[in-house]
Structures are given as structure tokens and as C-alpha cells.
Amino acid sequence: MTDSQRSSGPGRPETAFLLGLSETRIWGATGSDRAERLLRRMGIEDVVIAGEPGEGDGTILYLRADCVVDQAVLETLRGHSNAILVAETEWGFAALAARASGAKSQQVSKFLQEDLVVLRDLSFAGFRIVRADELGDDYNADLRKRSTPIAALLTEDNARALEWASFQAAYKGVTDVVTKYAWPRIAFPITQVLSRTGVTPNQVTTAGLLLSIGALVLFWNGLFLWGLLAAWIMALLDTVDGKLARVTLTSSKWGNVFDHGIDLVAPPLWWLAWWAGLGENTSSWIEWSVWVVLGGHLAGKLIEQAFISTFRFKIHMWQRFDSTFRLITARRNPNLIILTLFALAGLPDAAYLALAAWIIISFDVHTVRYLQAFVLRKNGAAIGSWLAA
């Protein structure tokens, strides 16, 4: 290899060549920087930013710097030999990535550096032609949804469209009504600004933690509307930090633990603080309802975990009904809707009773669904997610 600049990373040994240069920015990074970051996240041992491979360099992964490709697509491409990933543009087909031996390096470099390619020429050269929808599974278990894999050239004209597409791709398909329908158009420009200013996902999560503590203190002191404001901003940032991590390719195990830890701990403490904020001049119903809220919250988590332990996937992914019920089930955001509506009406006591009632109803629904799935499997039925079918 000549005139090459290498960056090493952990993972199984393989060499990747980053071809070309792209100064077009997407999510705060140039196309070149983003492509290199993607290859590093895949655990490629050697990322060659400039230079030419030799014939004895073994099998190599090639990637254009001026394209946006889902990691899942490239991961699958790594399992193929002498294959070229193509994407259709307005003017024809462009070659975006390839995996081939060093003996074919000159041919691969030629095809990937051309604006457009003729598919017949690729076939005549002995390459298998593949497309993103053939390589990337359209079902993402982590995000609980189906989506079309992204593989496209990056230009100044389509950079924002690709940002929106990748932002949507980073969204969970099965979630609550606020996250699914209210937050996207709000969180998208915030995520854009943060990516361009260098704010990290963990910094956003830290801000969310501070707001969580603020909401707790405000609820405890009976300042319910101010506490709700802090809680809703935290809920918005909880959407932003995950999306920022995924679209900028900076997600980490620690960030995931940090984020989910707050999600796990904050809500039950809020519900306890709300009860404390009501003070002593409340009805006997309020006095015992705190045990319903906290006990029901814990019981709901346990029944969801029981479903995962029994069937190896989340209860909200079983059938369409379960995914729909996830929109309003007694999780943080739907619970905040209940509290907000009653608080705005000046009824914080009634808000707590309504919260307790909804937690009980949600627990009952999940318990019935778990028992139905258990009986069905006992009778020989296969239990799986309708999204994966």
C-alpha cells in the first residue's frame, strides 16, 4: 500500500478502503469523516483513507466517502465476495460500496469513483450486483419496526433529506403516543443544532438528569405545573439524546445504560414526589393510592419482564393490539398526559387517583395478554412478534 493513512480499531481483522473525498456535511460531520466513523464502528482493523491496495491484501471492504449507507447493510456486505452495492439515482445507478479481493482492486476503484455505472459492466467484470434492500433486514428488533435501509449518494442537494430519513430510521416504531407523533418535528431541528455544535448525547442525557431532579423537587413542594414543565422538557431530551447518538454514529454502551437508568428510576420517584406534594390535607383515598401507584408501577415492570423471559421478546411487539396499546400504556409520557390534564384543571388530587387507576388498568391488560400467550403456546401455537412475520 502506498501513500496510505491508516487508523486502527478493535474487531476482526479486515482492511477497508475509503475512496474519494466528501466535504458535504451531514449531522455535523463531513461525508468523509462520517464514512470513516462508520467503518471504525464496524470494528474494521485497518481503515485506509488514501492509497491503493495490492493484489496480496486479501478481501477488502470498499466504501465511497460521498455516500450514506446503513451499518446493517455494510455488515451484511462483509459476508459476500466480489459484490458491489449499487443505488439508483435520478440519472442512473451509482456504485457505493464493494467487497472484493485485492486482485480486483483496480476494477472496484474504477467503478466506485465513477458518477454512474452500467450494471451490465459490473456483471461482465465478475461482480455480483446487490442493493440495500437485499442486504439490510427491513425489520429492526432493537427499534421495533420495519424500515427501508438507507443507501444513497450524499450531495448538497439531498443532505437535509438524508438527515430526515436517518432521523426517522433512528426512531422506535413501537412507542408512546407523544414520542411517536408529537416529538419528531420538534426533536429533529434540535438534534440538527446539537450535532452541528458538537454537543454529545451524554451531555444531553445529563441535562435530562438535572431536569428529572428538578421535576422531583418541584413535585415534592407542590409546584405541580412547574414540575410538569421540567418533566416534559426532560421527556423531549430523552428522545433527542438517543436520536443524536444514532444519527451521529456515537452511541455507546455507557450512554445506553445512563439513559435507560434515568428512565427506570425517575418516573416512580416523580409519582412518589407528587403524592408528597399533595400534603396532609387530602382524602384517605390519596393516602393509600401511593401504594397502588408504586406497587402497580413495579408490578407492570415485572409482568413485562416475565413476558420477555418466557417468550424472548417484548409484550408490546406480540400482536398489533399490543403495539397499539403501547401508545397509551401506563409509561412515563402517557402518565404525564394524565397528570397534566388534571393539573391544568386545578385538580392535582384527582390527577393522582386517575394515575393510579390507569396503572391498574394497564397492568390488568398486560397480565391478560401474558396469560393468553402462555395458554396459546401451551396448546402448540407459535408466539412471535407480528412485526417480524
Summary of the structure (lengths in Angstrom):
residues: 389
radius of gyration: 25.2
end to end distance: 46.3
largest distance: 83.6
contacts: 1280
relative contact order: 0.09
helix: 57%
strand: 13%
